[in-house]
Amino acid sequence: MPVLAENRKLKFEYEILETFEAGIELMGFEVKSLKKKGGVNLAATYVIIQKNKKGQNEAFWIGAKIIPYQPSNLYIEYNPQRDRKLLLKKKEIEYLAHKAEEKGLTLMPVILYTKRSFIKMELALVRGKKSHDKRESIKKREIDRRINSELKLRG
């Protein structure tokens, strides 16, 4: 499971409540670009649930800019920041739509990785941390570093 991109700030900025695995609807040259370059920033992206024309909920990945692998071989109307559809089960989408309506909950991508020949995304249902929670995270991280360094010295 090679990791293509990871949102490292997510665990510091947000409290992760649940995670889900989703496929992504991509074009061929976008897949090649992600596998060869891996050039996408997950920190500036998020996931929304919208209703389609038939009234069914669909999940979309918003804000991802995937630069094509070979820009000279593209058709003219390609938009690198287009919204990309996420492939989830119907029950998962309904559950996420219900949870996303609650105050303070958001859907954010955590990791972009390959699974066999597919590109998958792990997305999380998150709640923003308060500043005192962030300070506690920093203290815990510092204590863990000190403990690990002491253990290395003692050998």
Secondary structure, DSSP 8 states (H G I E B T S, - for coil): --EEEE-TTHHHHEEEEEEEEEEE---HHHHHHHHHT----GGG-EEEEEE-TTS-EEEEEES-----SSGGGS-TT--TT--EEEE--HHHHHHHHHHHTSTTEEEEEEEEEEETTEEEEEEEEEEE--HHHHHHHHHHHHHHHHHHHHHHHH-
